[in-house]
Amino acid sequence: MNNSLDALRPAQAVVDLDRLRANYRALAAFSPVPLMPVLKADAYGHGAREVARALVELGAPLLAVAYVEEAVELRRAGIATPIVVLAGFAAGQVPVLVEHRLTPVVSTPDQLRAVLACPEPRRLAAHIKVDTGMGRLGFAPAELPQVAGDLQEAGLVVEGLMTHLARADEDAAFTHLQLDRFDAAVSDLARTGLRPKWTHAANSAGLAFLRPSHTLARPGLLLYGLRPRPLTPEVEVQPVMTVSARIALVKEVEPGTPISYGGRFVTARPSRIATVPIGYADGVPRTPAMAERGSFRVGGRRVPVAGTVCMDLTTLDVTSLPQVRAGEPAVLLGDAPTAWEVAEAAGTNAWAALTGIGARVPNHKQTRGTRLARGARRPR
């Protein structure tokens, strides 16, 4: 298979691993506790295998994913670092946890029963999740001593205790309330004689609320160069991924010309319309707001989306750029527009904008002036 960039479609997501490394170093310098980078959803769309390799090289002591399948993929890629499975696992996956040396977060009665029934419990270490206000997964604080006791009695190592902050990016008062509950849970567990190695609550926004009870933090969005809003830790990061496509056609049209599905955009003047081979199947939001306020960057300037975003194509009004021709890149997100700007035009958030980039967009890793296409191997 030819993995050169010229052999791939003229749309791409370029991931700058040097920026990723710089972001990790900045976060590690900011945080008084070790970092467990979160690589769920294919490292927020950045490519989990290459991202994991880069972070392991920098000394990340643990990695986190959402589901067992994601962790197994990293193991198959040769990642030997401890991996914590945050969101869940099914009872039938317990043997997979053991086989691949994965660390599950136990957060439901069914998961508790499943790991207690494990025929080799001493080969499993676990984290316990306590619900302090998210209202999703996790045991009530009052249940925690019994859950921990059951796990220890069965021979499992209780390696960690965690909670999930629901509003760390927008509500400091509620975040402090959650952390007060978490501190109380840590203290209650300590009175039973159990002091897990890892206690963690801080996501990216939560890094601004670290407490002495924490021994680990788990950044996600900040690692990839986007700052949570409106509350953001005082650490500078840069976007790691740039998504773009080369213009397929620039067409001169008369005033009154309807553009794209539904004809909702009608040119008010003689116009130049650029068609770009990237659409909503690739992660360009298909919302009325994107059609009305969305933009791409072409030739260093913003140009508006012109009409409804299609599955495979997007049309742009490049009338203000008479020099633009087919073959020039149009940037959906990166340094500008940022994933936050795309998200605001779509009525969503930066997490969704990043993870929404479609799998059919070739993903290239760029580092020290070189690029690797998806599936290519670095020379040894």
GUMARTI-566058 format. One line per field, with one value per residue (C-alpha): residue in three letters; x negated, y negated, z negated. Coordinates in pm, 1 decimal. Layout:
N
lummi <- (ALA,...);
px <- (X,...);
py <- (Y,...);
pz <- (Z,...);
This chain:
380
lummi <- (MET,ASN,ASN,SER,LEU,ASP,ALA,LEU,ARG,PRO,ALA,GLN,ALA,VAL,VAL,ASP,LEU,ASP,ARG,LEU,ARG,ALA,ASN,TYR,ARG,ALA,LEU,ALA,ALA,PHE,SER,PRO,VAL,PRO,LEU,MET,PRO,VAL,LEU,LYS,ALA,ASP,ALA,TYR,GLY,HIS,GLY,ALA,ARG,GLU,VAL,ALA,ARG,ALA,LEU,VAL,GLU,LEU,GLY,ALA,PRO,LEU,LEU,ALA,VAL,ALA,TYR,VAL,GLU,GLU,ALA,VAL,GLU,LEU,ARG,ARG,ALA,GLY,ILE,ALA,THR,PRO,ILE,VAL,VAL,LEU,ALA,GLY,PHE,ALA,ALA,GLY,GLN,VAL,PRO,VAL,LEU,VAL,GLU,HIS,ARG,LEU,THR,PRO,VAL,VAL,SER,THR,PRO,ASP,GLN,LEU,ARG,ALA,VAL,LEU,ALA,CYS,PRO,GLU,PRO,ARG,ARG,LEU,ALA,ALA,HIS,ILE,LYS,VAL,ASP,THR,GLY,MET,GLY,ARG,LEU,GLY,PHE,ALA,PRO,ALA,GLU,LEU,PRO,GLN,VAL,ALA,GLY,ASP,LEU,GLN,GLU,ALA,GLY,LEU,VAL,VAL,GLU,GLY,LEU,MET,THR,HIS,LEU,ALA,ARG,ALA,ASP,GLU,ASP,ALA,ALA,PHE,THR,HIS,LEU,GLN,LEU,ASP,ARG,PHE,ASP,ALA,ALA,VAL,SER,ASP,LEU,ALA,ARG,THR,GLY,LEU,ARG,PRO,LYS,TRP,THR,HIS,ALA,ALA,ASN,SER,ALA,GLY,LEU,ALA,PHE,LEU,ARG,PRO,SER,HIS,THR,LEU,ALA,ARG,PRO,GLY,LEU,LEU,LEU,TYR,GLY,LEU,ARG,PRO,ARG,PRO,LEU,THR,PRO,GLU,VAL,GLU,VAL,GLN,PRO,VAL,MET,THR,VAL,SER,ALA,ARG,ILE,ALA,LEU,VAL,LYS,GLU,VAL,GLU,PRO,GLY,THR,PRO,ILE,SER,TYR,GLY,GLY,ARG,PHE,VAL,THR,ALA,ARG,PRO,SER,ARG,ILE,ALA,THR,VAL,PRO,ILE,GLY,TYR,ALA,ASP,GLY,VAL,PRO,ARG,THR,PRO,ALA,MET,ALA,GLU,ARG,GLY,SER,PHE,ARG,VAL,GLY,GLY,ARG,ARG,VAL,PRO,VAL,ALA,GLY,THR,VAL,CYS,MET,ASP,LEU,THR,THR,LEU,ASP,VAL,THR,SER,LEU,PRO,GLN,VAL,ARG,ALA,GLY,GLU,PRO,ALA,VAL,LEU,LEU,GLY,ASP,ALA,PRO,THR,ALA,TRP,GLU,VAL,ALA,GLU,ALA,ALA,GLY,THR,ASN,ALA,TRP,ALA,ALA,LEU,THR,GLY,ILE,GLY,ALA,ARG,VAL,PRO,ASN,HIS,LYS,GLN,THR,ARG,GLY,THR,ARG,LEU,ALA,ARG,GLY,ALA,ARG,ARG,PRO,ARG);
px <- (0.0,-130.4,-124.6,-254.4,-37.1,10.2,188.6,451.1,767.0,719.9,862.1,650.2,607.5,247.4,145.5,-162.1,-328.0,-582.8,-299.1,-149.5,-479.0,-506.5,-152.1,-225.6,-541.6,-352.9,-81.6,-336.8,-516.7,-186.8,-54.8,-198.9,-88.8,-158.3,54.9,263.4,335.3,681.4,672.6,1037.1,1217.5,894.4,715.2,991.8,959.1,581.1,480.4,439.1,148.6,-90.8,23.6,-31.5,-381.4,-476.9,-345.1,-503.8,-836.8,-787.2,-730.6,-353.5,-307.1,43.4,281.0,660.4,925.2,1301.1,1356.0,1179.6,1159.8,959.9,713.9,670.3,591.5,308.9,175.1,172.6,-23.8,-291.8,-199.2,-299.1,-226.5,56.9,393.8,700.0,1041.3,1255.2,1606.9,1693.0,1663.3,1903.9,1891.9,1769.7,1470.0,1312.9,1087.0,975.6,886.1,671.3,511.9,409.0,316.1,577.5,696.9,1076.0,1268.9,1543.0,1845.5,2162.1,2292.6,2278.9,1912.7,1840.6,2001.5,1811.5,1466.2,1547.5,1625.4,1291.5,1108.9,775.3,857.4,498.0,411.5,649.5,598.0,896.1,999.3,1334.1,1554.4,1756.7,2040.8,2001.8,2245.7,2216.0,2519.1,2394.4,2170.9,2023.9,2110.2,2259.6,1998.7,2173.6,2128.5,1756.8,1617.9,1826.7,1726.0,1358.4,1381.0,1540.2,1268.5,988.7,1144.8,1159.4,789.0,804.9,574.6,765.7,518.7,726.1,1024.4,1178.5,1469.5,1583.8,1628.8,1949.8,1893.1,1523.1,1514.7,1805.1,1904.8,1637.0,1879.6,2026.1,1679.0,1564.1,1873.9,1789.2,1430.4,1544.0,1748.5,1453.3,1218.5,1468.2,1482.4,1102.4,1095.2,1367.7,1175.0,852.2,1024.2,1076.5,703.2,720.3,519.9,513.8,201.5,400.4,676.8,797.6,1073.7,912.3,988.6,844.3,1053.9,1018.3,642.8,733.1,892.5,626.8,626.9,373.6,584.0,510.5,219.2,304.2,467.8,618.8,604.7,780.1,878.3,579.9,341.4,470.3,430.1,783.4,870.7,1193.9,1440.1,1503.7,1289.6,940.3,621.4,338.6,134.9,59.6,116.5,142.2,386.0,235.4,460.3,529.6,809.3,813.7,903.2,782.4,1033.9,1174.8,1331.7,1376.7,1684.4,1789.2,2164.5,2413.5,2616.6,2924.4,2760.2,2877.0,2596.7,2614.3,2908.8,3230.3,3099.6,3095.7,2787.5,2840.8,2561.7,2629.5,2352.9,2127.1,1953.2,1679.1,1786.2,1525.2,1622.8,1416.1,1407.3,1497.0,1846.2,2055.1,1946.1,1595.3,1682.9,1799.9,2110.3,2435.4,2635.7,2816.1,2568.1,2272.3,2433.0,2498.3,2188.3,1934.9,1605.1,1290.8,946.7,817.5,498.8,463.1,809.7,1151.6,1413.0,1776.2,1952.9,2197.7,2506.0,2592.4,2301.3,2326.9,2220.9,1903.4,1862.3,1880.1,1917.7,1741.5,1781.3,1430.9,1539.4,1312.4,1011.3,986.3,648.0,774.3,767.4,845.1,583.1,537.3,602.0,912.1,874.3,1175.5,1005.1,660.6,500.9,776.6,1058.1,1014.3,1220.1,1406.2,1504.9,1628.6,1817.8,1981.8,2102.0,2244.9,2402.7,2181.6,1839.7,1473.5,1473.9,1743.9,1569.6,1246.3,1396.1,1640.5,1369.5,1464.6,1257.8,1232.1,1023.4,659.5,477.8,111.6,-135.2,-388.7,-699.3,-1036.8,-951.6,-839.8,-496.0,-360.1,-44.5,202.2,59.2,-296.0,-582.9,-864.9,-1206.5,-1392.9);
py <- (0.0,-347.0,-556.4,-881.2,-1185.2,-1228.2,-891.1,-990.6,-1197.8,-1575.1,-1599.5,-1526.7,-1558.8,-1640.6,-1568.7,-1753.9,-1519.1,-1782.8,-2004.7,-1709.5,-1656.9,-2026.5,-2028.2,-1724.2,-1885.0,-2206.6,-2014.2,-1804.4,-2121.9,-2275.7,-1972.3,-1877.5,-1515.7,-1265.2,-1272.6,-992.2,-1113.7,-1026.0,-852.7,-755.1,-795.1,-731.0,-996.3,-1247.9,-1172.2,-1222.8,-856.5,-664.8,-442.1,-717.7,-947.9,-670.7,-598.1,-965.3,-999.9,-677.1,-803.1,-1112.3,-897.1,-896.4,-647.6,-539.9,-585.8,-601.4,-492.4,-458.2,-96.8,237.5,247.8,-74.5,65.2,390.5,193.3,17.4,346.7,488.0,181.3,272.3,30.1,197.6,-97.0,-41.6,-128.0,-225.4,-153.6,-444.9,-402.3,-37.4,326.0,614.6,927.0,1130.4,899.6,979.5,1249.9,987.4,750.6,1021.0,1131.9,780.5,658.8,383.0,191.2,160.5,-113.5,63.2,-164.3,53.1,348.7,569.1,485.3,552.9,897.8,969.1,898.1,1076.7,1386.9,1370.2,1705.0,1521.0,1215.3,1156.4,1079.1,780.9,435.8,202.3,-155.9,-230.8,-513.2,-714.1,-937.1,-1281.0,-1466.5,-1359.0,-1133.2,-871.7,-580.6,-529.7,-408.0,-633.3,-744.8,-541.3,-223.9,-271.3,-90.7,220.2,224.0,182.6,448.3,696.6,639.7,681.1,992.1,1147.3,1081.7,787.3,492.0,165.8,-54.8,-368.5,-576.9,-826.4,-1055.7,-1254.4,-1631.1,-1742.7,-2119.0,-2190.2,-2397.3,-2621.9,-2607.2,-2646.3,-2625.9,-2291.2,-2158.6,-2242.6,-2065.3,-1753.1,-1762.5,-1802.7,-1484.8,-1311.2,-1413.3,-1276.2,-946.6,-923.9,-984.8,-728.1,-469.4,-555.7,-488.1,-129.4,-103.4,-137.1,-411.5,-352.0,-456.1,-668.1,-910.8,-1122.8,-1363.2,-1624.4,-1628.9,-1914.9,-2186.5,-2012.7,-2076.9,-2420.5,-2256.0,-2000.4,-1916.1,-1751.7,-1433.4,-1388.0,-1172.4,-1167.6,-1388.0,-1280.8,-1556.9,-1515.4,-1829.4,-2035.4,-1766.0,-1812.0,-2188.4,-2313.3,-2499.9,-2419.6,-2709.6,-2932.2,-2805.3,-2712.7,-2620.6,-2870.5,-2662.3,-2746.1,-2477.6,-2468.1,-2277.8,-1948.1,-1866.4,-2058.4,-1938.1,-2064.8,-1978.8,-2108.7,-2305.3,-2094.9,-2372.6,-2749.9,-2861.0,-3210.0,-3260.1,-3538.2,-3724.9,-3529.5,-3187.9,-2932.3,-2719.6,-2365.0,-2159.4,-2349.9,-2663.4,-2840.4,-3041.2,-3271.0,-3491.8,-3862.7,-3969.0,-3817.1,-3554.9,-3295.5,-2968.5,-2710.4,-2346.1,-2153.3,-1770.2,-1739.3,-1723.1,-1618.5,-1254.2,-1386.4,-1605.7,-1934.5,-2011.7,-2010.1,-2267.2,-2587.9,-2781.9,-2634.6,-2736.2,-3088.0,-3156.6,-2883.5,-2955.6,-2793.7,-2950.2,-2990.1,-3175.1,-3294.2,-3453.8,-3344.1,-3270.9,-3187.7,-2861.1,-2914.2,-2700.6,-2365.2,-2137.3,-1815.7,-1463.9,-1474.8,-1839.1,-2190.8,-2512.6,-2834.0,-3195.1,-3302.2,-3619.0,-3824.1,-3620.5,-3663.7,-3488.9,-3157.4,-2861.6,-2489.5,-2291.3,-2542.2,-2416.4,-2515.8,-2465.5,-2349.5,-2357.2,-2400.7,-2721.3,-2912.0,-2840.7,-2653.0,-2348.9,-2579.2,-2810.4,-2518.3,-2391.6,-2726.8,-2745.6,-2395.5,-2448.9,-2190.3,-2182.7,-2134.5,-1772.0,-1690.5,-1886.2,-1690.0,-1345.5,-1406.0,-1403.9,-1106.1,-789.0,-828.2,-1146.3,-1033.6,-1099.6,-1191.5,-1225.2,-1503.5,-1528.5,-1695.4,-1781.0,-1430.8,-1282.8,-934.6,-826.7,-606.9,-254.2,-352.4,-239.1,-459.9,-328.8,-142.3);
pz <- (0.0,91.9,-225.5,-70.8,-129.0,246.3,260.6,4.8,38.3,26.9,-326.4,-628.4,-1002.7,-1088.8,-1447.6,-1572.6,-1821.0,-1916.5,-2035.7,-2220.1,-2400.9,-2482.9,-2622.4,-2839.4,-2973.7,-3052.6,-3237.2,-3424.5,-3535.6,-3648.1,-3837.0,-4177.7,-4121.5,-3840.1,-3527.2,-3380.0,-3023.9,-2894.8,-2554.5,-2517.8,-2184.1,-1992.2,-2198.6,-2131.8,-1761.7,-1752.4,-1714.6,-2039.8,-1940.7,-1834.9,-2115.3,-2370.4,-2240.8,-2263.7,-2619.3,-2740.6,-2606.5,-2823.5,-3132.1,-3180.5,-3468.2,-3364.5,-3071.7,-3080.3,-2829.9,-2851.2,-2746.5,-2738.9,-2357.8,-2356.2,-2609.0,-2418.9,-2104.0,-2289.7,-2423.9,-2071.2,-1965.2,-2218.3,-2498.0,-2827.3,-3061.5,-3314.1,-3158.8,-3364.4,-3211.1,-3329.6,-3195.9,-3227.0,-3139.2,-3097.6,-3314.8,-3018.9,-2978.9,-3316.3,-3162.2,-2905.9,-3189.6,-3344.4,-3017.8,-2917.1,-3267.1,-3265.0,-3569.8,-3582.2,-3756.6,-3952.5,-3955.6,-3956.2,-4159.7,-3847.8,-3793.0,-4158.6,-4135.3,-3813.3,-3954.9,-4282.3,-4074.1,-3895.8,-3935.7,-3959.9,-4171.9,-4277.7,-3917.2,-3919.7,-4064.8,-4067.4,-4123.3,-4287.8,-4167.3,-4416.4,-4296.4,-4455.4,-4231.7,-3869.6,-3900.2,-3655.4,-3753.9,-4097.4,-4445.1,-4709.8,-4964.6,-5236.4,-5027.9,-4979.6,-5288.2,-5212.9,-4845.5,-4929.1,-5196.7,-4957.7,-4700.2,-4952.6,-5103.1,-4755.8,-4706.8,-4467.2,-4514.2,-4564.3,-4386.5,-4341.8,-4442.8,-4202.2,-4135.9,-3832.6,-3843.6,-3676.8,-3647.8,-3698.5,-3380.3,-3480.0,-3850.0,-4116.1,-4410.3,-4305.5,-4227.4,-4580.1,-4715.4,-4516.5,-4637.2,-4998.5,-4954.5,-4792.3,-5075.1,-5324.8,-5133.4,-5127.9,-5504.3,-5571.9,-5375.4,-5555.5,-5888.9,-5771.7,-5710.9,-5332.8,-5166.2,-4789.2,-4602.5,-4358.4,-4453.8,-4164.9,-4070.9,-3847.4,-3477.6,-3267.6,-3430.5,-3766.0,-3762.9,-3896.5,-4201.6,-4304.3,-4674.0,-4906.2,-4902.0,-4529.6,-4417.9,-4046.2,-3780.0,-3449.5,-3185.3,-2853.7,-2660.2,-2778.0,-2664.9,-2310.3,-2327.9,-2404.2,-2722.3,-2909.4,-2931.6,-3111.7,-3403.4,-3286.6,-3475.2,-3430.1,-3187.4,-2824.2,-2560.3,-2179.6,-1957.7,-1846.5,-1549.3,-1229.6,-998.8,-642.3,-283.5,51.0,255.6,538.9,744.5,743.4,940.1,1049.2,1001.4,1062.2,797.1,693.1,731.2,468.5,320.5,179.5,50.1,-5.7,163.2,-173.3,-83.0,215.7,345.5,309.4,550.5,815.2,607.9,602.5,443.0,339.7,295.8,41.6,23.0,-343.8,-492.4,-788.1,-755.0,-822.8,-1119.8,-968.9,-1177.5,-981.6,-1174.0,-1074.9,-1288.5,-1096.7,-768.4,-900.2,-1113.2,-1037.9,-867.4,-730.9,-696.2,-341.8,-254.3,-612.2,-619.5,-740.4,-476.4,-555.7,-492.5,-206.0,-240.2,-394.3,-481.0,-277.6,-375.0,-164.7,-61.7,-201.9,-2.4,-99.6,11.3,121.1,304.1,79.1,196.5,574.6,581.3,436.3,674.4,663.3,471.6,191.2,-163.3,-359.9,-735.6,-936.2,-1276.1,-1427.5,-1549.7,-1367.7,-1361.1,-1686.7,-1781.6,-2021.0,-1736.7,-1529.1,-1833.3,-1899.9,-1540.8,-1582.6,-1924.1,-2093.9,-2267.5,-2177.1,-2296.2,-2041.2,-1766.7,-1812.7,-1854.8,-1569.7,-1302.8,-1088.9,-1056.8,-679.3,-717.6,-686.9,-1011.6,-983.2,-1268.5,-1231.5,-1446.1,-1399.5,-1040.5,-936.3,-882.4,-926.9,-748.5,-934.4,-953.1,-856.9,-1076.6,-1194.2,-1082.5,-1357.1);
